[in-house]
Amino acid sequence: MSRVLLTSVFKPFGVDNRYSRRDSKIELFHNQITKYQGLFSIRTHFNSFGLHAIANNIEAPATVLDFPTRSRFRKEVAKGYDYIGIGSIAPNFQKVKRMVMDAREISPGSKVVIGGFCASIPNLRELLGVDYVCVGEGISFMRDLLGESADFSFRQPDTFSETRQVLGVPVFWGDYHPYIIVGLGCSYGCDFCAPSHFFGRKHIRFMKTGEQIFNEMLRLGKKYRSNVFTMIGDDNFLLDRRRTRELHDLIVASGKQYNIFIFASADLVAQWDPAELAEMGICNIWIGRETKFAGYGKNSSVNMKDLVAGLRRHGIKTILSSILLLDCHTKENVWEDIEDHIAVKPVFSQFSFYSPLPGTALWDRMSEEGRIIPGFAYEEMHAFKQPWYTHPHFTLGEAEKLQSDAFLRDFHELGPGLVRFIEVDLEGRMNLKNSPRKSLRERADFLGSQVSRYRAILQASEWLAPTRRIKEYVRDVRSRMESEFGKTTAFEKTEAAGLFMFGKKQELWMKYITDAIQPKTRLTRYHQ
């Protein structure tokens, strides 16, 4: 039977060299949704989810190598695998190129496969001289390549996120939260959306019933001693209403409390009573606001401010994503979009550029219009520094400043995302504790059990706040918490003092050394 190695690209990340860029850190919070919030960013790393999903759903013996050094990759390649699969995004193109060269040198008999969004780069097979390029769902691709049956029942791999730092304090005790790969893609097909186009504008369901998802929550919750779950891969979780309803009913009937993170479009979120979402444990929803000026159907009939406010009242946080530098944006109206975004008061914010990535309708259109900048390095195509297309009203430098200004405005007006997170839990507790519905009163008790643990974090955040306005905001949240749960104790103040000292040390480290944290290298074997 063929032996398969599936690997991510090699580290380090977030450094300027021939393979990488300082602005391309491998972190969701610090590099995207709490960008420019410094030590207030929760530092978290993740598995290479897609590689683990493939490895656990082929029959051949497979090894997954998460975030190796280049030397560790070369050592593993030397074991003589029949297939070497490299998963990557476009900004890591040079790393992929180097790894292909290493594989050819060390194990010339191995077949090399490229997957992930990097696979959409035009003429990639010829550029790199690889054997196969996988665009789309990778399990079926690899099963076909290995001569295995096209029919399979999805097996959930044990994938997770790992918290590395909070307020500069290293989390060394293993804070793991399971990620459940419920499906792939979204059928909406927004012109800029790489996942939707990569999977053929299809909503691919791996977990077809709410019962399947709930059973995995029970299994993984026990394994990782966690009640926090993220439904990953499926970019519009609420699209399958029957599955979601079944999951809701099972969770409510179980009497268990969870914190569940999902991705969902505003139109589908609006079809649910926030109370139902709260009682099933939804705690965080990523919503693509995009813009007020372009007609994305998913948002056309939704009052985003009212929608998010309704979720907040039930203790549900939002990550709100807006797009900068659409064709319709001018120096004047782009700030209308940014201010409208901030007025919604999300817990976390993403301001990404309108990003024409290979394989999307937007890439095709801008290529036809001659707007893709010739010779622009793939390493720069990550939407969080400068755009790689010409815009009628903004230079590249102006675009970069606009984005940083948007993130900073969000931070200084709304406060740190970490504190906003706590505040919404507190709001949910206050609003649900007297509900006539038992399930919501139980949810309020659960939120209260979490919030009461945060007093030390709030005290330290107040001391670490960079401006008077942010300090006053944190103090207000802390005051409301103390009114509900009692004064911060002497022990909690001592804890806060420790957090403060760690935070100040981390501030100096990030300023003078580096703000990058490298993910751990992990080797996982399947069917061996």
VOLOSE-587881 format. One record per residue: x, y, z of N, C-alpha, C, O in turn. Coordinates in steps of 0.2 Angstrom, whole numbers, plus 5000, padded with zeros to 4 digits. Each point is the difference from the previous one (the first is absolute). Example, Ala and Ser with C-alpha at 12.3 -4.5 7.8 and 13.67 -1.06 7.14 Angstrom:
506649725039499650065000500450065000500549995003499350064993500450065001499650055003500350065001
***
This chain:
500449945000499650065000500450065000500550005003499350054993500450065000500150045006499550005004501050034998500150045006500050084998500350024995499350015009499950074998500350055006499849995006500550064992500250065004499650064998500050024994499750015011499650064999500350055005500049995006500250074991500450055004499850074998499850024995500250025011499950074999500750034997500549965000499550104999500750034998500450015007499750005005500950014994500550015005500050075004499850054996500449955010500050065004500850024999500449964998499750105004499650055004499650044995500050014994499450025010499550044997500150075003500350015005499550044991500050075003500750035000500150045004500349944991500750035000500150024993499749974995500750085004500250024993500649964998500650015002499349954993500649964997499749984993499550024997500949944999499949984993499349965000499749994994500149985011499449965000499450035003499449974999500650085005499550025004500050085001500450034997499149995006499950085002499850015007499749965003500650095000499850025007499350005001499749995005499950044990499350015000499649934999499350015000501049944999499649944999500149955006500349944999499450085006500149955006499449955000499550014997500649935006499649955000499550005006500049955003499650114998499650005005499450044998500050054997499449935005499450034998499950065004499850054997500349955010499950065004500550054998499850064998500849935004500550055000500250034993500250064999499649904996500250034993499350024996500150034995499349965008499450014996499550045004499850064999499949915006499550035004500150045006499650035003501049964999500250055006500750034997500450025005499749994989500650034997500150075003499550045001501149985001500250065004499850015007500050055003499749895000499850005007500649985004499950005007500649984991500649995004499949945004499849954999500450065008499949955005499349985001499949955004499650094994499349985001499849954995499449975001501050014994499849954996500149935003500549995003499049974997500149935002500449964995499850004994500749975008500549974996499849925000500049975004499850014990499849944999500249974993500150034995500149905005500249964994499549954999499649985005500449994989499549954998500449944996500550014998499149945002500349944995499950024993499650054998500749914998499950014992499349954999500149944998499450095003499349965000499949964994499949945001500250094993499949964994500449945000499849954997500950055005500449954999499849945004500049944999499850085008499849955004499349964998499949945000499750104997499449984997500149944994499749955000500850074996500249964995500349935003499849954998500750065006500349945003499649955003500149945000499450095004499549965003499549964996499649965002500350074992499549974995500349974994499649994995501049995005500349964995500149935004500150005006500049954990500249935003500749995001500349965004500150084991500749995000500350025007499850055003500849934999500350025006500350084998500350014995499550035010500150074999500450035006499849995005500650064993500350045006499950074998500150034995499750015010499950075000500550045004500149995006500350064990500550035003499850085001499950034995499949995011499850075001500650045001500349995005499850064991500450065001500749985002500350015006500149954990500649985001500550054999499950054996500749945006500650044998500249974993499749954998500750084998500149984993500549935001499949954997500550055008500449945002499649955002500149944998499450075006499549945002499649984994499949945000499950104996499749984994500449954996499849954997500950075002500449964996500249935003500049954996500050055010500149945004499449954999500149944999499350095001499449964999500049974993499849944999500350114996500049984993500549944999499949964995500750045008500549954999499749935002500449954998499050045005499849935001499649974994499849945001500250104994499849974993499349985000499849954998499850115002499349994999499849994993500450034996499049945002499850004993499750064998500150024994499650025010499750064999500150055005500049995006500250074992500150065004499550054998500150034995499549995010499550054999500250065004500149995006499950074991500150065003499450055000499850014994500050015011499450045001500250075001500450015005499350044992500350075001499550054997499549984996500650085006499750064997500550034995500649995001499150064995500450034995500650045003500650004997499450035009500550045003500649965002500650025001499349914999500649965001500349964994500349955001499650084993500249974994500749995000500249944998500250105004500849995000500249945005500449964998499250035007500149955005499849934996500449955000499150054997499749944996500649994995500149944999500150114997500549984995500649975003500349964997500050075009500649975003499949935002500449964999499050025004499849945002500049954994500249945001499550084994500049954994500749994998500149944998500350115001500749994999500449955004500349954998499550065009500349955005499749934999500449955000499050044999499749944999500349964994500149945000500050104994500349974994500749985001500249954998500250095006500749985002500049945004500449954999499250055007500149945005499649944998500349945001499150074996499649944998499850004993499450014999501049984996499850024993499449954998499750014995500249935008499549964998499350025003499549974998500550075006499350035003499650044995500350044997499149955003499550044997499850065004499949995006500250074991499850065004499450034998499850014994499850015011499350024999500050075004500250015006499550044991499950075003499250015001499649994995500250035011499350015001500050075004500450035001499049985001499850075004499950054994500149994994499850075009499950064995500550014996500050034994500649955008500650014995499949974994500350024995499349925005499949964994499750044994500049984995499750085007499650044995500550044996499750034995500949985007500550044996500049984993500149944999499850104996500049984993500749964998500550025002499449934995500649964997500449975005500650004999499149995007500549985006500349934999500650005001499149964995500449934999500650014996500549975001499450084994500650014996500550045003500649995000499250065004500550045004500449965005500650025000499149935003500449975005500249934998500449975003499450004991500249944998499749945005500449955001499050065001499749955005499649954996499850014994500049945009499649944996499350025000499749984995500050045010499350025001499950065003500350025005499150014994499850065003499249995002499649984995500250035011499449985002499650075002500250035005499349994990499650055002499349975001499749974997500150055009499349975003500149965006500550005003499049964998500049955005500549955000500049964995500550045010500649964999499949925002500449964998499150025006499949935002499849964994500449954998499250074998499849974994500550004995500249944997500250115002500650004996500549955002500249964995500050045011500549955002499849935000500349964998499050035003499849935000500049974993500249954998499650104997500149984993500749994998500149954996500350095006500750004998500349935003500549974997499350015009500349945003499649944998500149945002499450064993499649954998499549975005499849945000500050105004499549985006499350024997499950044996499649935007499350014998499850075001500250045005499449984991499750075000499550015006499950065002499949895001499550005005500450005007500449955001499450095003500350005007499550035005499750054998500449935008499650035006500550055003500549975003499450094998500550055003500149985007499649995004501150014997500349985007500350075002500550034997499249995009500350075003500749995003500149965004500450084993500649995004500050045006499550045001501049955004500050045006500450064999500650005001499150064997500350064998499850055006499550005003500950054998499950055005500450064999500450014996499450045008500450065001500450005007499749965004500850074996500450005006500150085002500450034996499449995010500250075002500750005003500249965004500250094993500750005002500150065005500549995004499150074995500250055005499350045001499650014995500350025011499550045002500350065004500349995005499750074992500350065003500749995002500350025005500049944990500749995001500249945004500649995001499049985002500149945005500049944995499549984997501149985003500049944997499549955003500049995006499649984989499549955003500449934998500049974995500350005011500449944999499749945002500349945000499050065003499749945002499649974995499649955002500450074992499649964994499350025000499649965002500350104996499350034999499749984993500150044996499649905003499849984994499250014999499749985004500150044990499350004998499949974994500350024995499249935005499949964993499750044995499650045001500649944993499850034994499649944996500449954999499050064999499649944997499950024992499850064999500549904997500050024993499349974997499949944998499650115002499349984999499950004992499549964998500950074998499950004993500550054997500550025003499350004991500450044996499650054996499549984997500850085002499750054995499450035002499749995005500050054990499450035000499750014993500450014995499049985004499750014994499850074997499850014995500350045010499950074998500450024994499850044996500849955004500550024995500150074999500150034995500050005011500250084999500750004996500449965000499650094996500550014995500849995003500449984996499750045010500650015003500249935004500649995002498949974999500149955005500449944997499749964996500950035007500449944997499749935003500049964995499850035011499749945002499449984995499949944998499650115001499449984996500249984993499849954998500750084999500249994993500449935000500049964995500550045010500449945000499649935000500249954997499250055007499649945000499450004995499549975002500650074993499550004995499450035001499449984998500650075007499350035002499549955003499450014999500949945004499649955003500050005008500550025002499049965001500049995007500149925001499549975000501150015002500149935001500049995007500350025004499249934998499949985007500449935001499849954997500650065008500349945002499649975006499949945000499950105004499649985006499350024998499850064999499849894999499350014997499450015004499550024998500649965009499550015005500250035006500650005001499050035002500150035007500349955005500450015004499349934995500249945005500849994999500349985005499950014989500749994998500450055004500549995003499450084996500350055003500050005008500650005003498849984999500050005008500449945002500350015006499749934991500449955002500850015000500349985005499950064990500750025000500150055006500650005002498950054999500150045006500149965006500550025004499249934997500049965006500749975000500450005006499849974989500749964999500550055001500549995005499650064992500550055000500050045006500650025003498849995000500050045006500349965006500450035004499549914996500349955005500750004999500450005005499949994989500749994998500450065002500549995003499250074996500450065001499850045006500250055002499349925002499750035006499850074998500250055004499449964991499850074998499350004998499749954998499950115003499450014998499950054995499550034998501149994999500150054995500149974993500549964999499150054996500149974994499950054994499650055001500849944994499950044994499849954994500349954999499250074997499849964994500350034994499950064998500649915000500550024995499949974993499749954999500550094996499949974993499450024997500050034994499449975009499450024998499950075001499950035005500150014989500050075001499450045000499950065001499549895000499450035001499649945004499549974997500650035009499849945004499250005000499849945000499950115000499350005001499649994993499449995000501050004995499749984994499649945000499449994996500849965008499649945000499650005007500249995005499250044994499550015006499849945003500050005007499949954990499849945003500549975005499949985005500850024992500549985004500150045006500149975006499950104994500050045005499549995005500150005006499349994992499449995004500149945004499850005006500449954991500149935004500650015005499949985006500650064992500550015005499850045006500149995006499550064993499750045005499649965005500050015006499549954991499649965004500449955005499849995005500749984992500449955004500450045005500049975006500350084993500350045005499650025006500150005006499350034992499550025005499849945004499950015006499949944991499849945004500549975004499949975005500850044993500549975004500150045007500349975005499550094995500150045006500850035000500150035005500349954990500750025001500150074997499650034996500950015006500150064998500750004996500549975002499550074992500550004996500250074998499550045000501049974997500250074996500249974993500549974999499150054996500149984994500150064995499650055000500949944996500250064995499849974993500149954998499550094998499849994994500150054995500150065002499949934991500050054995499350004997499849944999499950115000499450014997499850064997500350055002499349954992499850064997499550045004499649975003500350104996499650035004499349994999499549995005500349994989499349984998499849945004499450005002501049954998499849945004500050015007499649975004500950074999500050015007499350045002499749985005500150064991499450045001499349965000499550025003500649924994499449955000499949965007499549975001501050045003500049975007499850055005500350055000499449925005499950045006500650005004500349945001500050115001500650005004500049965006500549975002498950025001499949965006500249934998500249965004499550024990500249934998500749984999500349955002500050104995500850004999500349995007500549975000499350085004500350005007499949935004500549985003498949994997499949945003500449944997500149955004500050064990500449944997500850015001500449964998499850105005500750015002500450044995500650005000499050034995500450044995500350065004499650045003501049974997500350055004500450054995500150065002500049934992500450044996499849994992500049944998499850114999499949994992500450054996500050065001500349914994500450044995499550024995499749954996500250115003499550034995500450044995500350055002499649944992500350044995499550064998499550004997500750065006499650064999500150034993499650024996501149975002500350024993499950084999500550035001499050004997499950074999499350024999499549964999500450105003499350034999499950024992499450024999501149984997499950034994499949954994499950024994500349925007499949944995499449965002499949985006499849994989499449965001500149935001499849964996500550025010500149935001499349985003499850025005499949934992499349985002499949985007499550015003501049965000500049975006499950065006499849985005500350084993500050055005499450054998499950055004499849954990499650054997499450025005499850055000499949905003499450015004500150005008499649995003501150014999500250005007500250065002500450044998499349985008500350065004500549975005499949975005500750044992500649975004500150025007500149965005499750114996500150025007499549975005500249985005499250014993499549975004500149935000499949975006500349994989500249935001500549995005499949955004500750094996500549985004499850025007500249975005499450094996499850025007499549945003500149995006499549984990499649955002500449945002499949965005500650024992500549955002500350015006500149965005500250114996500350025006499649995006500249985005499250044995499549995005500049935003499849995006500349964990500049935001500749975002500049945000500550105000500649985002500449974994500549965001499350064993500349974994500550064997499750054998500949935001500550054997500049994992499849954998500450104999500150004993500750024998500350055003499949924992500650024996499750034994499749974996500450105003499750034994500650024995500550035002499449944992500550014995499750054994499549994997500950065002499950054995500650014995500549985001499350044993500550004994500150074999499650054999501149975000500250064998500350004993500249954997499750114999500250004993499649974995500349974995499150025006499649984995500050054994500250065001499649934993500050044995499650075001500250054998499349945006499650065001500350055006499750055001500849935002500350035006500450064998500450004995499450065008500450064999500350025006499949975006500550084995500350025006499550035005500150005006499450024991499450035004499649945003499949995006499849974989499549955002500249945004499749975003501050024996500349945003499950015008499949955004500250114998499950015008499349995002499949995006499650024990499349995001499949925002499749985005500749984991499949935001500449985007499749965003500950074998500349985006499650025006500049975005499750104995499750025006499349965001499849995005499949994989499449965001500249935003499649975004501050004994500249945003500150015008499849965004500650094998500150015007499450015004499949985005499650064992499350015003499749945002499550005004500649944992499749945002500249975006499649965003501050064999500349985007500149925000499849975005500650004990500249935001500549995005500350055002499849895000500549985005500750004996500550035003499549954991500650004996499950024994499450004997501150034999499950034994500549984995500649995002499250004992500549994994499950054995499450014998501150035000500050044994500549984995500650015001499249954994500449974995499950044994499550034999501049964997499950034993499649964996500049945000499750094995499649964994500649964997500450034997499649915004500549964998499949954994499749955001500650074993499949964994500549945001500650014998499249935004500549945001499849964994499549994997501149975000499949964995499449955001499949975006499750024989499449955001499450035001499549974999500550105003499450035002499750044993500450024996499050005005499750044994500350075000500150034995500149995011500350075000500750004997500250054997500249905004500649994997499950004992500450034996499249935002499850004992499850074998500350024994499350015009499850074998500650055000500150034995500249975010500650055001500649984995500350054997499749895002500649984995499750024993500550034996498949975002499850024994500050074999500150034994499850015011500150075000500750035001500150064999500449895001500750025001500250045006500450045000499249945006500150045006500549965005500250035005499949904994500549975004500750024999500250014994500150025011500750034999500549944998500149955003500250064991500549954997500649995005500250055003499949894998500649985004499950015007500549995004498950024999499950015007500149935003499749954998500750055007500249935003499449975004499650035003500349904996499549975003500150015008499549995004501150014998500150015008499750065002499850015006500050044990499750065002499250005000499650045002500149904995499350004999499749975006499749945000500250105005499749975006499550055003499749995006500150074991499550045001500150045007499550045002501149965001500150045006500650045000500350015005499950024989500550055000499850054994499950065001500249914993499850044994499649964995500149944999499550094997499749964994500549994995500550034999499349924996500449984995499750024993500149974995499450085005499750024994499950085000500150035006499850004989500050074999499350025002499549974998500450095006499450025002500050084997500550035001498949994997499950074997500250055005500150064998499849935009500050065004500649995006500150045004500249904996500549995005500749974998499949964995500650075007500749974998500149945005499649995005500949974994500149945005500250035007499749975005500650084995500250035007499450035003499949995006499750044991499450035003499549945002499750015005500349944991499649945002500249975007499649985004501150014996500349975006499850045006499849985006500350094994499850055005499349995002499850005006499750004989499350005001499849945004499750005005500649944994499949945003500250005008499649995004501050044997500350005007499650055003499849995006499950074991499650055004499349975002499850015005500049944990499349975002500149965006499650005004500949954996500149965006500150045006499849985005500650074995500250045006499450045002499950015006499650024989499450035002499649955004499750025005500249924993499649955003500349995007499649995005501050004996500349995006499950055005499849995006500450074992499950065005499350025001499950035005499749964991499350025001499649955004499650015004500549924994499649955003500449965006499749975004500950044996500449975005500349934998499949984994500549995010500349944998499549944999499550005004500649964991499549954999500049955006499449975001501150025003500049955005499550035006499649965002500450114999499550035004499350004998499549985003500450034990499350004997499749935001499449995001501149964998499749935001499749995007499549975000500950055005499749995007499450045001499549985003500550084994499450055000499449964998499450015003500649964991499449974997499849945004499449995001501149975002499849955005499650035006499549975002500750085000499750045006499350024998499549995003500450044991499450024997499549945000499450015002500849944995499649945000499849975006499449995001501050015004499949985007499450055003499549975002500650094997499550055003499349994997499550015003500549984990499450004996499649945001499449994999501049955002499649945000499949975007499649955000500750075005499949975006499350005003499849965004499750084994499450005002499549984994499450015001500849964994499649974995499549955002500149965005499350044992499549955002500249934997499749955002500850054994500249944997500649975004500550035001499449915002500549975004500749994996500550015003499449974991500749994996500450075000500650005000499050065000500450064999500250025007500650035001499149955004500250025007500649955001500550035004499549914994500649965001500650034996500649995002499350044992500550034996500350065004500650015000498950035003500350055004500449985006500550035001499449925002500449975005500749984997500550015004499549964991500649984996500450064999500650005001499150054996500450064998500350035006500550035000499149975006500250035006500649975003500450035003499649904996500549965003500750024996500549995003499450034991500650024996500250075002500650015001498950034999500250075001500350025006500550045001499349925004500350025007500749985001500450025004499949944991500749985000500450064997500649995000499150064997500450044996500250075003500350044997499549965010500250075003500750015000500250065000500249895001500850025000500250024993500450055000499349924995500250024993499750084999500450044997499049975005499850075000500450055003500250064998500049925009500450055003500750014997500250064999500149894999500750004996499950044994500450044998499049954998499950044994499950075001500350044996499449985009499950075002500750035001500250064998500349915006500650025001500450014994500550044999499449914996500450004994499750044994500450004995499050035006499750034995500550064997500250045004499849974990500550054997499750075000500450044999499049975002499750075000499550005005499749955003500150124999499550015005499449974998499649975004500250044990499349984998499949925000499549985003501049994995500049925001500049985008499749965002500750085002500049995007499350015003499849965004499950094994499350015003499549954997499649985004500550004990499549954998500149935004499649975002501150014999500149945004499750015007499849955003500350115000499850015007499349995000499749985005499950054990499349995000499849935000499549985003500849984992499849935000500149965007499649965002501050065001500249975006499550025006499849965004500050104995499550035005499349965000499749985005500150014989499449974999500049925002499549975002501150004997500149945002500049995007499749965003500650095001500050005007499450015003499849975005499750074992499450015002499649935000499549995004500649974991499749944999500349945005499649965002501050044998500449945003500450025007500349965003499750104999500450025005500750034998500249994995500150045010500650044999500649954998500049945002500450094995500749964998500349995007500250045003500049904998500349985006500750015000500350024995500049985011500750025001500549954996500550014997499249925003500449954996500050024993500549994996498950035001499950014993500450064998500350004995499850055010500450064998500849985000500350024996499849935008500749975000500149974993500550004997499049965001500149974993500050054995500449994995499250065006500150064995500650034999500350024995500149995011500650025000500549964997500550024996499449915004500549964996499850004993500550004996498950015002499850014993500350064997500350014995499750055009500350064998500750004999500350024995500149945009500750004999500249964994500450014996499249935003500149964994499950044994500350004995499150045005499850044995500550064998500250014994500150025011500550054999500649974997500350034995499949915007500649974997499949984993500450014995498949975003499949984993499950064996500249994994499650065008500050074997500750014997500150024994500449985011500750014998500349954995500350024995499549925006500249954995499850014993500349994995499050025005499750014993500350074997500050004994500150055010500350064997500749994997500250034995500249945009500750004999500349934997500550004997499149955004500349934997499649984995500250004994499249975007499549984995499349995003500049995006499550024990499349985003499849934997499449995000501049984996499849934997500149955006500550005003499149954997500049945004500049944995499550004996501049965004500049944995499549945003500049995006499749984989499549955002500549945002500549994997499249965007500449945001500049954994499550004997501049975003500149944995499649945003500249985006499449994990499649945002500049954995499950014994500249925008500049954995499449955002500049985006499650014990499449965001500049944995500050014994499949935008500049944996499349975000499650005005500149994989499449974999500049934997500449994995499249965007500049934997500749975000500149964995500250055010500749965001500149965006500549975001
***
